[in-house]
């Protein structure tokens, strides 16, 4: 799918909804927020599997990749480890000497880097909102809602401007993607509705599908174009409960892929990039089918043997 990259935007919207829902419930219930506890739980969830993949990818690089690419690839592995891969790629996109870098096996970690930056910022934003609400003698929900609306407006405006002026930086910048996370967070105030017409669910799915099919490498992105998959994801979240789409998600193969989706995300790109260095030829149809199968198998193994034992 030429526009498959919009999955990132869908992911940010879903993540904003889920994480904000959890934190908002904690504030509503206890009247306070414990950022350190939240950060520790996120680290316990995300770091073990990503560290495993980065370590094995580094071994793969020094085993199969030509030595002249080691510096770039290992430097990106380090950037991914410390969660600044998106800013490294943003810098390289406007660096003449690095603009033609080969795709690295950890390039996809830019999305995880942006996500973890959101995870650092969101609790701090909520704490500041709570303090401001007490100073102004206002409801903390109203202050948080106003802050999220302001974030959406400023970040979206910046995204549109930067996409038109410096598209390479715009694509990887946390600041141009913040509105997508905040848009999902806004849904935490509405929750999922059981009363909306179910056609809205499929309208949202259609919006995401249209972006996947009709967007391509020439589409100015993120900018205004990112609104289609983000709004589509929002419609599915808001109106999807108890719909046909919701029941489809309960099918065992779909549920399994959902359960191992984080690990599948981690594994897929190193396989795509490193396999041609192993076989000394471009990827063919059989290779791509093998990568899909290997990705799911590796995702299941790492989820079962690494993620779950450490998390639970």
N, C-alpha and C positions, 0 to 999 in steps of 0.2 A: 504494500500500500504506500503510494508516494507521499501521503500525508500522515503516515503512521506516527510521526513525531508528536502529534497532538495528544498522544497518550500521556505525555508529561504534564500537559495542562489539566487533563482530566484528573490525573493523580494528585496534583497540587490542590484542586478544588475539593476532592474527597478527603484528603488529609486535613485541610483546613477545617472542614466540617467535623470530622471525627475528633481531632485533638481539642478543638475549641469546645465541643460538646462536653467532653470529659472534664476539662478545666473549669468550665462554667458551672457544671453540676457541683464540683468541689467547692467553688466560691459560694454558690447558693446554699449549700448544705452547712458549711462550716464558717462561712464569713471570711475565710482567709485562703491563701494559696501557698503551697510548699514547692517552690521551684526546684530545689535540690533533689527532692524525691522524684519529681517529674523527669528531670534530666538523667537521674540514675536509672530510672526505668527505661527511658528511651535508649540510653547507652547499652543497657543489658539486652535490649531487643535488637539493636542494629549493629553494634560493633563486632561481636564474635564472628558472625557470618562474613561480614565485609573484610575483616582482617584475614580470615582463612582464604578468601578468594584473592585478595591482594598478594598474600604471601605466595600462593601457588602460581599466580600470574607472573610474579617476579621471577620465580624459578623457570617458568616457561619462556620468558623473555631471554634470560641468559643461556638457555639451552638451545633455542631454535632461531632466535631473531639475529640478524647480522649485527655485528658489534657497532657499526656506525649509527644504529638507532637506539642503542642502549641508553645513552644520556637522556634523550627525550622521553623514552618510555619509562625509565626508572624515576625520572624527575616527576612525571605525572602520577606514578604510583605513590610517591611521597606526598604529593599535593592531595591525592585522594584520601590518603591515610589521615591527614590533618584537616580534611573537609574544606579545602579551598580550591578544588579542581575547577569549579566554574569560573573563578576569578583568574586562574592561570590560563584557561582557554579564552576568556575574554581579552586578556592581555595579549595572548599570541595572535588573536584575530586581527589586531591592528599593528602587530610587530612585523615589519617587512621581512625580517630574517626568519621568522617562525610561521609566517602565514601559510606556507606550503608544507607544513609538517605532515608526516604520515599519520593516519588515524591510529591512535594508541589503543591497547587492549583495555585501558581503564577510562577511556574518554567518557563513557556513559555515567561515570561516577559524579559528573557535574550535577546531575539532578539530586543525588543523595546529599551532596555538599550543600546545595541550596536548601534542601529540606531540613537538614540539621541546623542551618543558620536560622531558618524560621522557628525551629524548636527552641533555640536559644532566645530569640527575640520575643516570641509570643508570651511566655510567662512574665517577662519584664514589662511588656506592654500592659498586661492585665494587672500586675501589681501597681504600676503607675496610675492606671485608671481607678483602681480601688482607693488609692490615696487621694486622688483628685476628687473623686465622688464624695469622700468624707469631708474634704475641705469645702466643697461647694454645697454640701448637704443635699446631694442628689443621689438617685438610685444608681448603684454601680452598673446595672445593666444598661441604663441610658447612656452613661459615659462611655462604656465599652462599645456600644452600638455606634455612637457618634464617631469614636476613634476609628472603627473599622470602615465606616462610610468614607471618612476623610482619607484613609489609606487607599481604598479602592480608587477614589477620584484622582489622587496625586500619582499613584503608581501607574494607573492606566494612562493618564496623560503623559507621564514621562516615557512609558513604553512606546506610545504612538510616536512621540517626537524622536526618541533615540533610534527606533527602528528605521525611521526615514533618514537619519543622519549618520548613525554608526551601527549598522545592523549586526555586525559581528559581536559587539559588546552587548547590544540589546538582547541577543538570543540567550546569552549565558548569565546576564546580570541578575542578582537576587532582587534588585530594586524594581526591575521591569516585570518580574514574576510575582512580586508581593501581592498585587491586587487579586491574583487568581486564588492564592491562599486565603486572603481576606474575604473574597466573595464566598468561598466555601464556609468560612467562619460565620458569615452573616446568616447562613442557613441554620446554624446552631440555635439561633433565636427563634426561628420558625419551627424547627423540627421537621420530621417527616409527617405528611398529612395523609389521613385515610379518606378524605372527603373530596380531593381533587379528582377531576376526570382522568381516567387511566390513559387516555390518548396522549396526555402530556408526557407520560413516561416514554412512549414510543416516539413522540416528537423530539424528545431529548436524545434518544438513541439515534434517530435519523440525523440530527444535527452533528453528532460526533462522527457517524458514518460518512456523512457528506464531506466533512473536513478531511477524513482519512483518504477518501477517494479523489477529491478534486484539488486538494492542496498538494503542492510539490516543492521542490527545492527553489523554485523561482517565486514562491509566494512570500511577500514581505511579512516577516514573522519575528516576534509575537505580535506587537501592535494591535490594530483593530481585529485582525484575522483570528486572534486567540480567543475572542469573545464567543465564537461559535461553539467550540468544544467545551468551554467553561460554562456557558449558559446551558448547553446540552446536559452536561454532568449535573448541574444544579437542578434541572427539571427531573432527572432520574432520581436523584436523592430525595427531592421534595415530594414527588408523587408516586414513587416506585414501590412503596410498601404494599404487600398483598396483591401485586399485579402479576401478570403472566411473566414479566421479566424477572420479578423476584423469585417466582417458582423455578424458572430456568436456572437461576443461580444456585438452587439447592440440588441440582442433579450431581451425582457423585463425581463425574469427571471435571465438571466446572468447579465444584466445591474443592476438589483436590488441587486444581491449578490455583485457585484463590488462596488456599492454605500455604502453598509453597511459592507464591508469586514473588515475594521479596527475594528469595534465593534464586528463582528463575531469572529475575532482573539482573542480579549480580553476575550470574554465570554466562548469560547469552552472548555478551559482547566480546569477552576474552576468547570464546570459542570461534566466533566469526573472524576475529582479527588474526589469531595465532594459527588456525588450521592451514591457511595457505603457506605459511612459513614451514610447516611440517611436511606438506605434500608437494611443495614447490610448483603449484599451479593455482589458478583462480578457482573460487568455489563453483562447483557445478550443482545441478539439481539434487543429485544423490547426497552431496556434502551437506546441503541445506537441510534435507530431511534428517540426516544423521545428527546435525547440530540441534535440531528441535528435540529429537529423542534424548540426546545426551544432556541437554539443558534440563529437561524435566526430571531425568534420573538423578543428575547431580543435585538438583534443587531438593528433591525428596530426601536424598541421603544427607545433605547438609542440614536440612530442617530437622530431620529425625535424630541425627547423631550429634549435632552441634547446637543449633538454635534452641530446640525444645529443652534439652537437658539443662542448659545454662539458664534459660528463662524460668523454668519451673522447678 
